């Protein structure tokens, strides 16, 4: 730390103690010193906290701490996630970079929404299922055009599915395990069957079900089937709301471990 200290008054013909009058390299040294000082104080506090827990003996409750960040920005100031109201991001999910998610949407456990080389927009009332991946391309392999991912309102990306640089219109679905490649377009109320692969540039018309590898037309959806798909997505949203409310409940963070104690709890012990 001695090398990080500010120079004495009068050095380099500067007579003021204010850091604003210090040479640039001296100001950088002072900033570095304060950073290391703050880090040291924090580490000291954590060490004291651990020591205090050990001194409590068998009257301490320990839990593993995860430093995983569900929502993360990148170094570019324009690559910052934007979340709407009542949006649920699961603890083990990852929303990274230039991502916009509308209100009442959910990104479930293990899913990744990564807007690094391009942007991702997800509308309202959407569900990104468990272990699904939504990504982008800087440019497609055919024409070199940018390939952002655009997902409309009321859409579902099923568990384990991949949507890469594609477009999903309102109320469309990509079922579990399906893969949709660059510049593909899933029109309104269309469905990609489970495990299917939609090649680059494919356009699936509105209200149709496509299946297979590569995906091909399977059948035209009836109005009843379209309504059933909408109700299915609404049900997924209600489940996500339950998970969000449970995570914000205080009782979710407490545990009744009285049966683990060999000795009576101290007076006033209520946590």
N, C-alpha and C positions, 0 to 999 in steps of 0.2 A: 504493500500500500504506500510505502514511502515514495515510490516513483510516481504515484498518482496524485500526490498532494499539489495544491496550487502553489505557484511561485510566491516568494515573499514580496511584500509591498516594495515598490520601487524597482523591481526587476523589469528589464526592457523598457525603462522610462515610464512605467505605469505607476501612478501614485494612488489610484482609487482601489478600494477593496471590492468593488462591485464586479461580479463575474462578467458583466457586459463589456468591461473595458479590458478584459484579459485577452491575450492573443488566442487565435482559434485553437491551436494545439493545446494550450493550457485549459481552455474551456472544455475541450474533449476529455482531457485528463480528469477534470473535476467531475464531469458527468459520469465517466467510468468509475471513479471512486465512489460516488453516491450509489451507483447501481450495485457495486460489490458490497457496499455497506448495507444497503437494504436487503440484499440476498443473504448476507451473513446474519442479520437480525432475524429474518424469517426462519432460517435454518435453526438458529438458536431457540426460537420459540417452539418449533416442531420438536426439537430434542427435549425441551422441558416438558412438553405435552406427553411425549412417550414415557419419560421418566415418571411423571405423575401417574400415568396409567399403570405402570409396573408396580408402583408403591401401593396401589389399591388391591393388589393380590388377586384373590378369586372374586372380588366384587367389581371387576371391570368387564365390560362387554366389548369385544373386538370384532371388527368387520373389515373385509378387504376394500380398499379404496381404488376405484378406477379413475384414471385421468383421461379416458376417452371423451372427446368432444363431439357431440352429435352435430353441431352446427359450427362450421369453420370457414373463415375467410382466407383468401390467398394474399400474397404480397401486393398484387395490383389493387389499388383502392376501388376500382370498378368491379372487382370480383368478390362481392360481399353478398351472402344470402339474404333474401328478403322474404319474410314469412307473414302471411295474413293472420287475421284473428282466429282464435280457436283452432289453430293448426297443431297437430300432434306429431312430434318427432320422437321416436322411441330412443331409449338410452343407448342401444347398440346400433342404431342406424347412423348414417353419415350423409350430411348435406354440405357440400363443399363448393365454394367458388360462386360464379355468377348464376345463381339459382333464384327464381321467383316462384313462390308457392302461394296459391290463393287461400281464402278463408275456408275453415272447416275441412281441410284436407289432412291426410295422414301419411307418414312414412314409417312403416312398421319395422319390426326387429330384424336387424341384419341387412336391411336394404341400403343401397348406396345411390345417391343422386350427385353426380360429379360434373360440375360446370367449369372445367379448367380451360380447355382450348376453345370453347364456345359457350353460348348461353343456353340455359334450360328454363322454360316457363311451364308451370303446372297450374291449371286453373283451380277453381273452387270445387269443393266436395269430391275430391279425387282420393284414391287409395293406391299407394305403392306398396305391394305386398312384401312378405318376409323374403329376404335374400334376393330381391329383385335388383336390377342394375339399370339405371337411366344415365346415359352418357352421351357425348357429342363427338363430332369430328371437326377438325380445323378446316378440312375441305374433303369432298368426296373423291373417290378414286377415278370416277369417270370424267367429270367436267371441272374438277377443282373448285367448285363453288362451296361456300360455307355451309355447314350442316348443323345448325342448332337443333335442339329437340323442343318441340312444341306439343303440349298436352292440354286439351280443352277442359271444359267443366264436366264433372260427373263421370270421369273415366276411371278405369281400373287397369293397373299393371300387376298381373298375378304373381304369386309366389315363385321366385326363381326365374322369372322372365327377364329378358333383356330388350330394352328399347334404345337404339343407338342412332342418333342423328336423324330421327324420323318425326313424323307428325301424326298425332291422334286427335281427331275432331271430337266434338262434344258427345258424351255418352257412349263412346267406343270402349271396347275391352280387348286386352291382350291376356289370354288365359295363362295358367301356370306353365312355366318351362318354355314358353314360346320365345322366339328371337325375331326382332324386327330391325332390318338394317337401314343404312343411310338413304335418305330422300324418299323412303316409303311413306305412303299416306294411308291412314286408316280413317275412312270417312265416318260421318255421324251414324251412330247406332250399329256400326259394323263390329264383328267379333273375329279375332284370330284364335283358332282352336288351340287347346293345350298341346305343347310340344312341337308346334309348327314352326317353320322357318320362312319368313317373308323376305325375299331377295331385295337387293338394292333397287330403288326406283319403282317398286310395285305400288299400284293404287288399288285399294280395296273399296269398291263402291258402297254407298250407304245402305244399311240394313241387310248386309250379306254376311254369311259365315264362311270363312275360308279355313281349310285345314291342309296338313301335309307338309312334306319337305321336298321340293319347295311348295309353299302354300298355293292352293288352287281353290276355285269356287266350289263350295259344297252344297249350299242351299240358300234360298231367300228366307230371311227371318219373318215370322208372322208378327202382327201387332202385339199378340199376347206374349210372344217370346221377347220382344223388345221391352215391354213393360216389366217382364220378369227380370231381365238384365238390370234395369234401372232399380228395381226393388232390391236386387242382390247387392248393388253398390251402396245403396242407402243403408242396408244392414251392416255392411263393413264399416261405414262411418259411425254407426251407433256403437259398435264394438270398440272402435278407437276412442270414442268419447268416454267410455267406461274405463279404459286403461288410463286415459289422461286424468280423469277425476281421481282414480285410485292412487296415481303417482303423487298427486297434490294433497292427499289426505295425510294428516299427521300420524294416524295410527299405522300407516304403512312403514314408518321409520322406527317404530318402537317394538320391543320384544319382551314378553313376559318370561324372564329367565329366573324366576324366584326358586324354581326347583333345582337350580344349579348351585345354590349357595350352601356351603357347609356351615356358615355362621350367620347369625341374624344380621339384617341390613342395619347400617347406622341410622340413628334418628334423623328424620328429614330426607332419607334417601327415596326419591320418587321418580327417578329416571332410569 
